[in-house]
Amino acid sequence: MRHFIAAAFVSTLFLSQLAQAKMPERDIVGAQDHSLLSRFQGAKIVGYKVREFDEVDLATNKRDGRGVVNQLHLEGKFTRIAYYYPPERSGLEVMRNYQAALDKAGLKTVFACSKEECGVGFGEHMNDKRLGNNFIQASGSNPFNYGRFTARYVLAKGTMSNGTPVHVAIYVVDPTQDTNGGISVEVVETKAMETGKVAASLNAGEMAAALTADGKVALYGVYFDTDKADVKPESAAMLAEMAKLLQHDPALKVHVVGHTDNQGSTARNLELSQKRADAVVKALTGQYKIDAKRLSAKGIASYAPVASNDSDAGREKNRRVELVKQ
């Protein structure tokens, strides 16, 4: 009898602790809503991750009898956000609000399910693979665990206002035992991976081949501070290869052309690009004893872009020095 009373006491204490679980007072540090969807009123962010380019698998069907969930494989910018919402709201209310927001944004439903429709173990699959304690940063009981049998899920696809294809997966669990409810929002913006993040400096032979084929070669290994025209010390390797190119072919004459992005005034960029071209010529003639008659410096600001100036990656490609065969 005493064991029964003790067990009942422990059970009551456990349920009491669940009932006293409080909503987080604030979002975790550094987290924010995705620009496509605001949060459900009163929800707080308890898990957050953004990757500029990653691969993601999103469920496209219910979990079958073998425990398999068919998934759509996507690549692009991936945002994953977990929220807790207050226990006085229902999972149905939360999901209906998100579905209305997706409809308003013009996204079309690919797959949706609720509770038993999602298949046996769907909630366990989502909790184990995506929403475990390694991702959730709030203390106390985890509603994605306790509410896993109340799963509601929708996958939608469409296009963002900037034209980027997007998939959004919303997963909601009910508050149980008076704990908070849980919301998972996953957004995949399908886009090509940004390249050029690892610099591979051209050698003299590669420069020569480009000049023969195209009459010019773009160089990204000559560095300047923002709005400055002094060649930085880490440019030494590229300058040495440029000098080697000119030393191996004494008859070669080149224009050294400075390019900027479109940030700032055109007048300032013309001045800056000219000074940078002059600085490269000065380094080649002074440090490497290249005849100044073989070099001509010219700055053309942002008049000859090789990429769009609407993105950081494009502007980075436009900031360059080119050798153009005379």
ABEGO torsion letter per residue (X at the ends): XAAAAAAAAAAAAAAAAAAABBBBABBBBGBBBBAABBBBBGBBBABBBBBABBBBBBBABBBBAAGBBBBBBBBEBBBBBBBBBBAABBAAAAAAAAAAAAAAAGBBBABBBBEAAAEBGAAAAAAAAAABAAABABBEBBAAAAAAAABBBBBBBBBBAAGBBBBBBBBBBBBBGGBBBBBBBBBBBBBBBBBGABBBBBBAAAAAAAAAAAGBBBBAABBBBBGBABBBAAAAAAAAAAAAAAAABAABBBBBBBBBBABEBAAAAAAAAAAAAAAAAAAAAAAAGBBAAABBBBBAEAABBABBAABAAAAAAABBBBBBBX
